[in-house]
Amino acid sequence: MSVNEELLEHNRRYAADFQDGDLPTPPSRRMVIVTCMDSRLMLYELLGLRNGEAHVIRNAGGIVNEETLRSLLISTRLLATRDVVVINHTECGMLTFTEEGFRAKLREELGRPIDPFPLYAFDNLEENVRWQVEKIRTAPLLPPGLNVCGFVYDVKSGCLKEVPTPAA
């Protein structure tokens, strides 16, 4: 069975009992989560969330970049979210390389220079969480008074640890 066929078969089973078609667009918990794309983070399960309760923004490293800020702007200004949660995790791939090292690898593989763009590699999980929280708190277009907090998720134990951040 191909990946496409497998996904469509799973979707047929899912849709047969689907009962969430009337959920409103704004998340009921007024929450948005910024986290990594890592497949080990089963966010709804680990946070006790249900369909329709939170927005989830995922990218490599759970980085607050231009695209993340665009999504946060829409989530907060148009869809009334007020709590922003940043979650990084142990054993993140972003801890395994440096920006220059990865660029050198790309130059070698592609046989040409590449245009510089930020990869947002980091070497300290808690410091990265603090930095992402600070970027959200100081983003000029986001509404004042957002509750922004950060966590590190341990992929081995399944536990979240809050990362203390300076007061807003």
JOSULCOR-V513142 format. One line per field, one symbol per residue. phi: phi as a letter, one per 30 degrees, with the letter a starting at -180 (. if undefined). burial: # if it has 16 or more other ideal C-beta (glycine too) atoms within 10 Angstrom, else .. Layout:
# JOSULCOR-V513142
phi: ???
burial: ???
This chain:
# JOSULCOR-V513142
phi: .deeddddddddddddcdbcdcdddddddhbbccaddeddccedddcicceicadbcbadjicccedddddddddddccidbccccbcbdhddddcbcedddddddedddiadcddadcidbbbddddeeddeddddcddcdddiddcbbbcccddciccbdcdbeed
burial: ..........................#.########.#..#.....#.#....######.####...##.##..##....#.#######..#.##.......#...............####..#..##########.#..#...#.#.####.........#.#...
